[in-house]
């Protein structure tokens, strides 16, 4: 599982602390002596898949260079309520000032990882790979896609430049009778080293995409019968992804239609932040 780079973490934490602290933590600086130190525990209040270890560490070390952080848990660990995720020994000012930013990272990213783990469990044994989408929080894409991997799912495109994805609105903007074949040919010429995926809304479009040499065909918002028909029409000529309207209740049936991948926007856009708290013991 690829790690977030040190530069990514440092840049994101810098922006987050700048956003939150502004010209200074007025309350903490007024109430707490600068020389005071404490111990704090970050604790899971509910069962979850943990994510955010290095971000938490970076927050407190940016505020107190001498902060000592220990991590009983690692990213991707399944933990129960009451488990200590991290222990911080640092300036009390640093702990209080960094608390919200650190918890934002832990709560949000653990929420994404936990959501991904639930969906992965739902397709266990089917051989289907679960993928995320670009439906991420602006500025948090790399973090949320990392959290998806911590939950056991995989990343689809990171951006618009790493794969060709011909969608319905691209086809609507073209002219001609066989728009799918034309679009694939144009993209293949422009980007010979990139994989080409085509979104198909009907089994007929799926067949056309396969005939035109699409590497991957996305079957979008199809019924189970349409998915099975499309898989048969594609006939092994392309890899197959299903997406649209996927829930924990429907994903296993979709996985059993013969597709190779299922992409789920809910891994990121509908993930609920987990209940994680910071407790100080002076």
N, C-alpha and C positions, 0 to 999 in steps of 0.2 A: 504494500500500500504506500504510494508516494506521500512523503511528508510535506507539510508546508515549509517553504524556505524561510531561513532566518530573516531575510530581507522583507518578505511578505508580512511576517509576524511583527517585526519592528515597525514597519510603516503603518500597519493597521492599528497597532496599539498607540502609536504616537497620535494618529488622527483621533482615535476614540478618547484618549485622555485630554487632548486639547479641547475637544468638543465639550467634555464634561466639566473640566476644571476651570477653564477660562482664565481669569486673572488670579485665581486662588480659591481654595476651599474655605470660605468665610467662616463656616460654623466650626469645623475641626480646628482651624488655626486659632480661633478665639478661645476654645475650650481645653485644648490638649497641649501640654508642654512638649516642646520639640524633642526633648531628651527621653521622653517616656517610650518604653517598648512593651510589646505584648505578644501573646501567642493567639492565633486564630485558626479555626478549623472550617473548611468548606465541606458541607455535609449534604448528602442526598436525602431528601425528605420523601422520596417515592422510588420505586424500582425504575431503573433507566439504563440506557447504554451511554457510557461516559464519553465526552469529547470536550477538549479545550485546555488540556494540561499545559502546553507550552505557552499559550496565550495568558493564562492565569499567572504563570511564573513570571512572564515578561512584564505584566502590569505592575506587580509589586517590586520587582527589581528595578524598574524604571523610576519608581518613587522612593526606593531605598536601596542603594547599591549593595548594602550589606545584608539585605533580606535573605533569609534561609528558608527555602520551600522544599518540603518533602512530599512525595506523591505515592501513597500506598496503592493507587489505582493508575492504570494506563488508559489512553484513548482506545476505545473499542471494548473495554471491559463491561460486562453485564454486572450491575451492582444492585443490592437491595436497599430499602429504606434504612437510614441510620448509618450507612457506611461513610466513613471519612474519605473524601476524595483528595484533599490536600491539607497540609498543615503549614502555616506561615508564621515564622518568627521574625518580627520586623518592628520598625518604628510604628507606634500606634497611629501617628498621623498618616503614614503611608497606607496602613491597613484600612483606616476609615475613608481616606480619600479614594483609594482604589477599589473599594468594596463593590460599588455598583457596576463599574466597568468589568471587573473580573466576573461577577455573577452574570452580567449580560452575555458574556462569551460562554460561560459554562451552561447557563440555562437554555440559550438558543441553540447552540451546537449540539448539546446533549439531546435536545428535542428532535433535531433533524436525525441524529444517529439512531435514536430510539424508534422514530417513525420508520426509518429505513429497515431496521432490524425486524420490525413487525411484518413488513411487506416481504422481506426475504424469507422469513419463516413460513409465510403463507404459500410460497412456491417451492418450498423445500422438497427435493426428490424429483422434480419435474424436468430438470436440466435447463430450465429457462433462466437467463440472466436478467436481473432487474437493473434498469437504468434510470438516472435522473434526467432533468430537462434544464433549459435555460431560465426557468421560472424561479429566479433567485432574488434575494434582497439586493438592490443596487449597492455596490461597494463591498458586499459580503460573498460574492460568488465563489471565490477560491476557498473561503472558509467553509461555506455550506457544502460545497462539493467534496471537500475533505471529510466533513462529518458524514456525508452519505456513505463514503467508503468505510468509515469507522463502524457503520451499521451493517456492513456486509454487501451493500449494493455497489454499482459501478457508475462511472461518469459517462455521459453521452458527450455531446460537443461542449467545449469550454467557451467557445465563442463562434462568431460567424466565419472565421478564417481557417478553421482546422478541418472542415469537411463541407462538401456541397450538400445542401438540403433543399430540394425543389419542392415547394409547398403549393397549395391550391392557389394562393394569390399570385405566386410567380407564374403559374400556368395561365391564370386569368389575364395577366398582362401581356401574354404572347398572342400571336395570330397564327392561323393555319389550322389544318384538320387534325394533324397528329402532333399535338403540342408536347406531349411527354417525350416522344422520340427526338423531337427537335431540341427540346431543352437539355436532354441528356447529351446529345451530340455537341451542342454549343459549350456546355460546361466541361465536357471531356477535353475539348480542344483548348479551352482557356486554362484548365487546371488538371493536366494529365496525371499529376501525382496525388490527387486527392480522391478519396472515396466519394461516390455519388449515391445519395439516398433520395428516394422519391416518395412523396406522400400520395397515397391512393385512397380515394373515398369509396370506391366500388371495386368488386372483383374484376370488372373489365379493365379498369385503370391499372389494377395490379398485374394483370396479364400483359398489358401494353408496356408497363415499366420493365417487366422481366424480359420481354422480347427485345426491348431497346438496350438491354445490358446494364440495368441499374445494379449497383453492388448491394444495396439494401433497399427494401421496400417497406415503408411505414403504412400499415393498415390502420386507418384513422376512424375511430368511432363506428366500427362495424359490429354487427351482431355476431353471436357465436357461429351461426350458420354461414354468414358471409366470410368470417375468418377462415373457416374450414374450406369453403369453396375457393377462396383466394390462395390458400396454401397449396391446394391441388393444382390450380391454374399456373402458379409460379413454378411448380414442379422442380424445385431444387436449384433453379437457375440463379437465385438471389437469396441473400439472407433476409429474414423477415422479422419485423418489429411490429408490435401492436401497441396502440396508445388510444387515449380518449375514454373518459368515463370509468377509469379503472379504480376499484375500491377494494378494501380487504375482503369484502364479501364476494366479489366477482373475479378476482385476479387468478385464482386457481383454475377456474373453468377456462379462462382465457389461455392460461399456460398450457392447457391440455389440448389445444386446437392444432398444435404443430408449429407455432411460432418459435423463434430463437430468442427474442428479446421482448421485454415489456417495459415501456417507459412510463413513469408516473410523476406528474408535476407535483402531486401532493406530498412527495418526500420533502420538498422544500417549502412550497407556498402554503401548505396547510399544516406544517409541523407545529405542535404546541410546545412552548417553552416548559422545561421541566422544573419541578419544585426543588431548588437547591438553595441552601442558606449559608451564611457566614456567621459563625459564633465566636466571639472574643472571650478569652479567659486571661485576665490580667495577672 
